[in-house]
């Protein structure tokens, strides 16, 4: 009976641990380091939560259409340590983002550096094997 309780407790804990593990992905699996892009546009939405932040930017194209990019950033904690606060970017703000395109051709980007509305440049990526701050400085 005791072994059965331990086994059930272990299975229960797995339910809490498995979703974050399955939800995480490597940079190389999702984004193409050989496909950099720089976009400038208007922030439409900001999701500041773990495991990564996401922000959405409307970018006007040459033909007059507007593309909404979904941009993934690092963890809220890592961005906070780099000097980026949740209220530094709001819907309606204009930002410039250096990023990398998704391998699947969608409008998802891996953000690496953001020029905030006040002119500050912040490293916006995560440390998951993608380009680092030093890579961007070159």
Buried (B, 14 or more C-beta within 10 A) or exposed (E): EEEEEEEEEEEEEEEEEEEEEEEEEEBEEBBBBEBBBEBEBBBBEBEBEEBBBBBBBBBEEEEEEEEEBBBBBBBBEBBEEEEBEEEBBEEEBEBBBBBBBBEEEEBBBBBBBBBBBEEEEBBBBBEBEBBEEEEBEE
